[in-house]
Amino acid sequence: MSDRRIALVTGASSGIGEEFARALADRGNDLVLVARNEEKLRELATELQTQHGATSEVLAADLETDDGIARVEARLGDEAEPVDLLVNNAAFGTNGNFHELPIDNEVAEVQLNVVALMRLTRAALGPMVKRNRGGVINVSSIGGYQPTPFMATYSATKAFVNSFSNAVHEELKDTEVKMMVLAPGYTHTNFHERAQVEKGGMPGFLWQTPDEVVQTALKSYDKGRAVCIPGAINKSAAMFSSSMPAGLMRRVAGMVTKRQ
Ligand SMILES: NC(=O)c1ccc[n+]([C@@H]2O[C@H](COP(=O)([O-])OP(=O)(O)OC[C@H]3O[C@@H](n4cnc5c(N)ncnc54)[C@H](OP(=O)(O)O)[C@@H]3O)[C@@H](O)[C@H]2O)c1
Protein backbone atom coordinates (compact mmCIF):
# COMPACT_ATOMS: atom_id res chain seq x y z
CA MET A 1 0.00 0.00 0.00
CA SER A 2 1.28 3.48 -0.93
CA ASP A 3 2.03 5.90 1.92
CA ARG A 4 0.25 8.72 0.04
CA ARG A 5 -2.87 9.92 1.82
CA ILE A 6 -6.25 9.51 0.15
CA ALA A 7 -8.86 12.28 -0.04
CA LEU A 8 -12.43 11.63 -1.19
CA VAL A 9 -14.18 14.65 -2.74
CA THR A 10 -17.89 14.65 -3.61
CA GLY A 11 -18.99 16.95 -6.41
CA ALA A 12 -15.50 16.76 -7.94
CA SER A 13 -16.72 17.20 -11.53
CA SER A 14 -17.17 20.97 -11.25
CA GLY A 15 -16.55 24.21 -9.34
CA ILE A 16 -15.31 24.12 -5.74
CA GLY A 17 -15.05 20.30 -5.61
CA GLU A 18 -12.96 20.14 -8.79
CA GLU A 19 -10.64 22.77 -7.29
CA PHE A 20 -10.41 20.83 -3.99
CA ALA A 21 -9.30 17.79 -6.01
CA ARG A 22 -6.59 19.83 -7.80
CA ALA A 23 -5.32 21.46 -4.59
CA LEU A 24 -5.25 18.15 -2.71
CA ALA A 25 -3.41 16.41 -5.56
CA ASP A 26 -0.93 19.30 -5.51
CA ARG A 27 -0.40 18.63 -1.78
CA GLY A 28 0.55 15.00 -2.53
CA ASN A 29 -2.78 13.23 -1.95
CA ASP A 30 -4.32 10.50 -4.07
CA LEU A 31 -8.01 11.04 -4.77
CA VAL A 32 -11.38 9.34 -4.86
CA LEU A 33 -13.49 11.49 -7.20
CA VAL A 34 -17.28 11.33 -6.74
CA ALA A 35 -20.05 12.91 -8.85
CA ARG A 36 -22.57 11.75 -11.49
CA ASN A 37 -20.63 12.90 -14.58
CA GLU A 38 -18.20 10.00 -15.01
CA GLU A 39 -16.62 11.38 -18.19
CA LYS A 40 -15.74 14.66 -16.46
CA LEU A 41 -14.26 12.76 -13.50
CA ARG A 42 -12.12 10.63 -15.84
CA GLU A 43 -10.77 13.77 -17.57
CA LEU A 44 -9.92 15.24 -14.17
CA ALA A 45 -8.25 11.99 -13.06
CA THR A 46 -6.00 12.14 -16.14
CA GLU A 47 -5.13 15.78 -15.44
CA LEU A 48 -4.29 15.04 -11.79
CA GLN A 49 -2.01 12.17 -12.87
CA THR A 50 -0.24 14.26 -15.51
CA GLN A 51 0.07 17.51 -13.55
CA HIS A 52 0.58 16.21 -10.01
CA GLY A 53 1.43 12.47 -10.23
CA ALA A 54 -1.74 11.66 -8.24
CA THR A 55 -3.67 8.42 -8.67
CA SER A 56 -7.45 8.84 -8.72
CA GLU A 57 -10.29 6.37 -8.34
CA VAL A 58 -13.39 7.45 -10.23
CA LEU A 59 -16.56 6.62 -8.29
CA ALA A 60 -19.55 7.78 -10.33
CA ALA A 61 -22.52 7.95 -7.97
CA ASP A 62 -25.80 9.83 -7.70
CA LEU A 63 -25.91 10.98 -4.07
CA GLU A 64 -29.60 11.77 -4.33
CA THR A 65 -30.18 7.98 -4.28
CA ASP A 66 -29.75 5.45 -1.46
CA ASP A 67 -27.73 3.19 -3.76
CA GLY A 68 -25.32 6.00 -4.72
CA ILE A 69 -24.80 6.97 -1.07
CA ALA A 70 -24.30 3.32 -0.06
CA ARG A 71 -21.53 2.82 -2.65
CA VAL A 72 -19.61 5.83 -1.34
CA GLU A 73 -20.19 4.72 2.27
CA ALA A 74 -18.68 1.35 1.34
CA ARG A 75 -15.58 3.07 -0.08
CA LEU A 76 -15.20 5.16 3.09
CA GLY A 77 -15.40 1.97 5.17
CA ASP A 78 -12.66 0.16 3.22
CA GLU A 79 -9.93 -0.11 5.83
CA ALA A 80 -7.42 -1.56 3.33
CA GLU A 81 -7.32 1.81 1.52
CA PRO A 82 -8.28 4.27 4.27
CA VAL A 83 -9.61 7.69 3.34
CA ASP A 84 -7.78 10.41 5.27
CA LEU A 85 -9.92 13.38 4.25
CA LEU A 86 -13.58 13.49 3.21
CA VAL A 87 -14.76 16.68 1.49
CA ASN A 88 -18.58 16.66 1.49
CA ASN A 89 -19.02 19.26 -1.24
CA ALA A 90 -21.78 18.06 -3.62
CA ALA A 91 -24.98 20.09 -3.26
CA PHE A 92 -27.45 22.07 -5.29
CA GLY A 93 -29.88 24.91 -4.69
CA THR A 94 -33.38 25.70 -5.89
CA ASN A 95 -34.84 29.15 -6.40
CA GLY A 96 -38.41 30.46 -6.30
CA ASN A 97 -41.54 30.64 -4.16
CA PHE A 98 -41.50 27.41 -2.15
CA HIS A 99 -45.23 26.82 -2.71
CA GLU A 100 -44.63 26.74 -6.50
CA LEU A 101 -41.52 24.51 -6.61
CA PRO A 102 -41.84 20.81 -7.60
CA ILE A 103 -41.71 18.95 -4.30
CA ASP A 104 -39.70 15.99 -5.62
CA ASN A 105 -36.78 18.29 -6.43
CA GLU A 106 -36.94 19.89 -2.97
CA VAL A 107 -36.80 16.42 -1.41
CA ALA A 108 -33.84 15.50 -3.66
CA GLU A 109 -32.10 18.69 -2.47
CA VAL A 110 -32.50 17.62 1.16
CA GLN A 111 -31.37 14.10 0.29
CA LEU A 112 -28.13 15.40 -1.30
CA ASN A 113 -27.33 18.44 0.85
CA VAL A 114 -28.31 16.88 4.21
CA VAL A 115 -28.87 13.11 4.18
CA ALA A 116 -25.90 12.19 1.96
CA LEU A 117 -23.61 14.59 3.83
CA MET A 118 -24.67 13.17 7.20
CA ARG A 119 -24.39 9.53 6.12
CA LEU A 120 -20.98 10.01 4.50
CA THR A 121 -19.71 11.91 7.56
CA ARG A 122 -20.76 8.95 9.73
CA ALA A 123 -19.16 6.42 7.38
CA ALA A 124 -15.88 8.38 7.37
CA LEU A 125 -15.65 9.25 11.05
CA GLY A 126 -16.08 5.69 12.41
CA PRO A 127 -12.79 4.41 10.92
CA MET A 128 -11.04 7.80 11.38
CA VAL A 129 -11.75 7.90 15.12
CA LYS A 130 -10.55 4.27 15.40
CA ARG A 131 -7.27 5.28 13.70
CA ASN A 132 -7.26 8.62 15.57
CA ARG A 133 -6.37 10.33 12.31
CA GLY A 134 -8.09 12.08 9.42
CA GLY A 135 -10.83 14.63 8.99
CA VAL A 136 -13.94 15.92 7.24
CA ILE A 137 -14.66 19.23 5.53
CA ASN A 138 -18.39 19.88 5.10
CA VAL A 139 -19.14 22.55 2.51
CA SER A 140 -21.97 24.82 3.63
CA SER A 141 -22.70 28.42 2.59
CA ILE A 142 -23.10 31.86 4.12
CA GLY A 143 -26.71 31.24 3.02
CA GLY A 144 -26.93 28.93 6.05
CA TYR A 145 -26.58 31.85 8.47
CA GLN A 146 -30.10 33.17 7.85
CA PRO A 147 -33.45 31.98 6.49
CA THR A 148 -33.32 32.98 2.81
CA PRO A 149 -36.66 33.68 1.08
CA PHE A 150 -36.83 32.22 -2.48
CA MET A 151 -34.07 29.76 -1.51
CA ALA A 152 -35.87 28.47 1.58
CA THR A 153 -34.93 24.80 1.27
CA TYR A 154 -31.34 25.52 0.26
CA SER A 155 -30.64 27.88 3.19
CA ALA A 156 -32.30 25.44 5.59
CA THR A 157 -30.09 22.58 4.37
CA LYS A 158 -27.01 24.75 4.91
CA ALA A 159 -28.20 25.77 8.40
CA PHE A 160 -28.28 22.03 9.14
CA VAL A 161 -24.72 21.62 7.82
CA ASN A 162 -23.46 24.53 10.00
CA SER A 163 -25.11 23.28 13.18
CA PHE A 164 -24.31 19.60 12.64
CA SER A 165 -20.64 20.18 11.77
CA ASN A 166 -20.02 22.55 14.68
CA ALA A 167 -21.53 20.06 17.11
CA VAL A 168 -19.50 17.13 15.77
CA HIS A 169 -16.32 19.27 15.83
CA GLU A 170 -16.83 19.67 19.58
CA GLU A 171 -17.47 15.93 20.07
CA LEU A 172 -14.09 15.21 18.45
CA LYS A 173 -12.09 17.64 20.57
CA ASP A 174 -10.24 14.91 22.50
CA THR A 175 -9.18 13.13 19.29
CA GLU A 176 -6.78 13.97 16.46
CA VAL A 177 -9.69 13.81 13.97
CA LYS A 178 -10.73 17.12 12.44
CA MET A 179 -14.13 18.45 11.42
CA MET A 180 -14.49 21.80 9.68
CA VAL A 181 -17.43 23.51 8.05
CA LEU A 182 -16.61 25.73 5.06
CA ALA A 183 -19.13 28.50 4.34
CA PRO A 184 -18.31 30.28 1.07
CA GLY A 185 -20.17 33.27 -0.35
CA TYR A 186 -20.73 33.97 -4.06
CA THR A 187 -18.26 31.82 -6.01
CA HIS A 188 -17.87 31.51 -9.80
CA THR A 189 -19.06 27.93 -10.53
CA ASN A 190 -21.98 26.15 -12.24
CA PHE A 191 -24.05 26.41 -9.04
CA HIS A 192 -26.13 29.41 -10.15
CA GLU A 193 -26.96 27.88 -13.53
CA ARG A 194 -28.38 24.74 -11.90
CA ALA A 195 -30.26 26.86 -9.32
CA GLN A 196 -31.58 29.05 -12.18
CA VAL A 197 -30.28 32.17 -10.44
CA GLU A 198 -29.11 35.18 -12.49
CA LYS A 199 -25.44 35.87 -11.68
CA GLY A 200 -25.54 39.42 -13.09
CA GLY A 201 -27.49 40.94 -10.17
CA MET A 202 -24.64 40.88 -7.65
CA PRO A 203 -21.62 43.23 -7.88
CA GLY A 204 -18.25 41.78 -8.93
CA PHE A 205 -16.44 42.51 -5.65
CA LEU A 206 -18.70 40.01 -3.84
CA TRP A 207 -17.44 37.10 -5.94
CA GLN A 208 -14.54 34.74 -5.30
CA THR A 209 -12.94 32.09 -7.48
CA PRO A 210 -13.08 28.42 -6.45
CA ASP A 211 -9.29 28.52 -6.08
CA GLU A 212 -9.47 31.38 -3.53
CA VAL A 213 -12.14 29.52 -1.56
CA VAL A 214 -10.22 26.23 -1.52
CA GLN A 215 -6.82 27.72 -0.62
CA THR A 216 -8.37 29.58 2.34
CA ALA A 217 -10.25 26.42 3.38
CA LEU A 218 -7.17 24.20 3.39
CA LYS A 219 -5.18 26.73 5.46
CA SER A 220 -7.99 26.79 8.05
CA TYR A 221 -8.26 22.99 8.00
CA ASP A 222 -4.51 22.70 8.68
CA LYS A 223 -5.01 24.89 11.76
CA GLY A 224 -7.83 22.66 13.05
CA ARG A 225 -10.49 25.36 12.80
CA ALA A 226 -14.19 24.51 13.32
CA VAL A 227 -15.42 27.06 10.80
CA CYS A 228 -13.96 28.72 7.71
CA ILE A 229 -15.73 31.62 6.01
CA PRO A 230 -13.48 32.71 3.14
CA GLY A 231 -13.24 36.47 2.44
CA ALA A 232 -13.66 39.50 4.73
CA ILE A 233 -17.02 40.50 3.20
CA ASN A 234 -18.48 37.02 3.70
CA LYS A 235 -17.22 36.91 7.32
CA SER A 236 -18.86 40.27 8.04
CA ALA A 237 -22.09 39.16 6.33
CA ALA A 238 -22.27 36.02 8.49
CA MET A 239 -21.61 38.00 11.69
CA PHE A 240 -24.21 40.59 10.66
CA SER A 241 -26.79 37.84 10.01
CA SER A 242 -26.13 36.21 13.38
CA SER A 243 -26.57 39.48 15.29
CA MET A 244 -29.56 41.10 13.47
CA PRO A 245 -33.18 40.73 14.70
CA ALA A 246 -34.74 37.75 12.87
CA GLY A 247 -37.55 39.72 11.19
CA LEU A 248 -35.18 42.33 9.76
CA MET A 249 -32.75 39.65 8.59
CA ARG A 250 -35.51 37.76 6.75
CA ARG A 251 -36.50 40.94 4.87
CA VAL A 252 -32.90 41.84 3.95
CA ALA A 253 -32.17 38.26 2.80
CA GLY A 254 -35.34 38.28 0.67
CA MET A 255 -34.35 41.60 -0.95
CA VAL A 256 -30.85 40.28 -1.76
CA THR A 257 -32.16 37.01 -3.28
CA LYS A 258 -34.72 38.92 -5.35
CA ARG A 259 -31.89 41.01 -6.91
CA GLN A 260 -30.27 37.85 -8.30
N1 LIG B 1 -21.03 28.73 -6.02
C1 LIG B 1 -21.43 29.43 -4.97
O1 LIG B 1 -21.69 30.64 -5.05
C2 LIG B 1 -21.55 28.75 -3.63
C3 LIG B 1 -21.74 29.56 -2.50
C4 LIG B 1 -21.83 28.97 -1.25
C5 LIG B 1 -21.75 27.60 -1.12
N2 LIG B 1 -21.58 26.83 -2.23
C6 LIG B 1 -21.49 25.37 -2.04
O2 LIG B 1 -20.33 24.88 -2.67
C7 LIG B 1 -20.52 23.48 -2.97
C8 LIG B 1 -20.06 23.19 -4.39
O3 LIG B 1 -20.89 23.88 -5.29
P1 LIG B 1 -20.32 24.61 -6.58
O4 LIG B 1 -20.55 26.05 -6.39
O5 LIG B 1 -18.96 24.13 -6.90
O6 LIG B 1 -21.41 24.12 -7.65
P2 LIG B 1 -21.30 23.26 -8.99
O7 LIG B 1 -20.26 23.83 -9.90
O8 LIG B 1 -22.71 23.18 -9.48
O9 LIG B 1 -20.82 21.83 -8.49
C9 LIG B 1 -21.69 20.95 -7.82
C10 LIG B 1 -21.06 19.57 -7.79
O10 LIG B 1 -21.97 18.69 -7.11
C11 LIG B 1 -22.16 17.53 -7.91
N3 LIG B 1 -23.50 16.97 -7.74
C12 LIG B 1 -24.68 17.60 -7.95
N4 LIG B 1 -25.70 16.75 -7.78
C13 LIG B 1 -25.13 15.55 -7.44
C14 LIG B 1 -25.65 14.26 -7.14
N5 LIG B 1 -26.96 14.03 -7.18
N6 LIG B 1 -24.79 13.27 -6.84
C15 LIG B 1 -23.47 13.48 -6.83
N7 LIG B 1 -22.89 14.68 -7.10
C16 LIG B 1 -23.73 15.69 -7.40
C17 LIG B 1 -21.99 18.02 -9.36
O11 LIG B 1 -21.57 16.94 -10.21
P3 LIG B 1 -22.51 16.12 -11.22
O12 LIG B 1 -23.47 17.08 -11.83
O13 LIG B 1 -21.51 15.53 -12.17
O14 LIG B 1 -23.16 15.08 -10.38
C18 LIG B 1 -20.84 19.01 -9.18
O15 LIG B 1 -19.61 18.34 -9.23
C19 LIG B 1 -21.98 23.19 -2.68
O16 LIG B 1 -22.08 22.59 -1.42
C20 LIG B 1 -22.64 24.57 -2.65
O17 LIG B 1 -23.79 24.60 -1.85
C21 LIG B 1 -21.48 27.37 -3.48
PDBQT file of the ligand as one rigid body, heavy atoms in Angstrom, charges set to zero:
ROOT
HETATM    1  N1  LIG A 301     -21.032  28.733  -6.016  1.00  0.00    +0.000 N 
HETATM    2  C1  LIG A 301     -21.427  29.426  -4.970  1.00  0.00    +0.000 C 
HETATM    3  O1  LIG A 301     -21.689  30.645  -5.055  1.00  0.00    +0.000 OA
HETATM    4  C2  LIG A 301     -21.550  28.751  -3.630  1.00  0.00    +0.000 A 
HETATM    5  C3  LIG A 301     -21.740  29.562  -2.498  1.00  0.00    +0.000 A 
HETATM    6  C4  LIG A 301     -21.830  28.969  -1.247  1.00  0.00    +0.000 A 
HETATM    7  C5  LIG A 301     -21.746  27.602  -1.119  1.00  0.00    +0.000 A 
HETATM    8  N2  LIG A 301     -21.579  26.825  -2.229  1.00  0.00    +0.000 N 
HETATM    9  C6  LIG A 301     -21.493  25.369  -2.035  1.00  0.00    +0.000 C 
HETATM   10  O2  LIG A 301     -20.332  24.879  -2.666  1.00  0.00    +0.000 OA
HETATM   11  C7  LIG A 301     -20.521  23.482  -2.971  1.00  0.00    +0.000 C 
HETATM   12  C8  LIG A 301     -20.060  23.191  -4.390  1.00  0.00    +0.000 C 
HETATM   13  O3  LIG A 301     -20.886  23.879  -5.293  1.00  0.00    +0.000 OA
HETATM   14  P1  LIG A 301     -20.323  24.611  -6.585  1.00  0.00    +0.000 P 
HETATM   15  O4  LIG A 301     -20.554  26.047  -6.389  1.00  0.00    +0.000 OA
HETATM   16  O5  LIG A 301     -18.956  24.130  -6.898  1.00  0.00    +0.000 OA
HETATM   17  O6  LIG A 301     -21.410  24.119  -7.653  1.00  0.00    +0.000 OA
HETATM   18  P2  LIG A 301     -21.302  23.259  -8.995  1.00  0.00    +0.000 P 
HETATM   19  O7  LIG A 301     -20.260  23.832  -9.897  1.00  0.00    +0.000 OA
HETATM   20  O8  LIG A 301     -22.712  23.181  -9.483  1.00  0.00    +0.000 OA
HETATM   21  O9  LIG A 301     -20.825  21.829  -8.492  1.00  0.00    +0.000 OA
HETATM   22  C9  LIG A 301     -21.689  20.951  -7.817  1.00  0.00    +0.000 C 
HETATM   23  C10 LIG A 301     -21.063  19.571  -7.790  1.00  0.00    +0.000 C 
HETATM   24  O10 LIG A 301     -21.972  18.690  -7.107  1.00  0.00    +0.000 OA
HETATM   25  C11 LIG A 301     -22.159  17.531  -7.915  1.00  0.00    +0.000 C 
HETATM   26  N3  LIG A 301     -23.502  16.975  -7.741  1.00  0.00    +0.000 N 
HETATM   27  C12 LIG A 301     -24.676  17.604  -7.952  1.00  0.00    +0.000 A 
HETATM   28  N4  LIG A 301     -25.697  16.747  -7.777  1.00  0.00    +0.000 NA
HETATM   29  C13 LIG A 301     -25.127  15.547  -7.436  1.00  0.00    +0.000 A 
HETATM   30  C14 LIG A 301     -25.652  14.264  -7.144  1.00  0.00    +0.000 A 
HETATM   31  N5  LIG A 301     -26.960  14.034  -7.178  1.00  0.00    +0.000 N 
HETATM   32  N6  LIG A 301     -24.791  13.268  -6.838  1.00  0.00    +0.000 NA
HETATM   33  C15 LIG A 301     -23.466  13.483  -6.833  1.00  0.00    +0.000 A 
HETATM   34  N7  LIG A 301     -22.893  14.678  -7.098  1.00  0.00    +0.000 NA
HETATM   35  C16 LIG A 301     -23.734  15.691  -7.401  1.00  0.00    +0.000 A 
HETATM   36  C17 LIG A 301     -21.993  18.022  -9.357  1.00  0.00    +0.000 C 
HETATM   37  O11 LIG A 301     -21.575  16.940 -10.205  1.00  0.00    +0.000 OA
HETATM   38  P3  LIG A 301     -22.508  16.116 -11.221  1.00  0.00    +0.000 P 
HETATM   39  O12 LIG A 301     -23.468  17.080 -11.829  1.00  0.00    +0.000 OA
HETATM   40  O13 LIG A 301     -21.509  15.527 -12.171  1.00  0.00    +0.000 OA
HETATM   41  O14 LIG A 301     -23.161  15.082 -10.380  1.00  0.00    +0.000 OA
HETATM   42  C18 LIG A 301     -20.843  19.010  -9.185  1.00  0.00    +0.000 C 
HETATM   43  O15 LIG A 301     -19.614  18.338  -9.234  1.00  0.00    +0.000 OA
HETATM   44  C19 LIG A 301     -21.984  23.192  -2.684  1.00  0.00    +0.000 C 
HETATM   45  O16 LIG A 301     -22.084  22.587  -1.419  1.00  0.00    +0.000 OA
HETATM   46  C20 LIG A 301     -22.640  24.570  -2.650  1.00  0.00    +0.000 C 
HETATM   47  O17 LIG A 301     -23.788  24.603  -1.853  1.00  0.00    +0.000 OA
HETATM   48  C21 LIG A 301     -21.479  27.374  -3.477  1.00  0.00    +0.000 A 
ENDROOT
TORSDOF 0
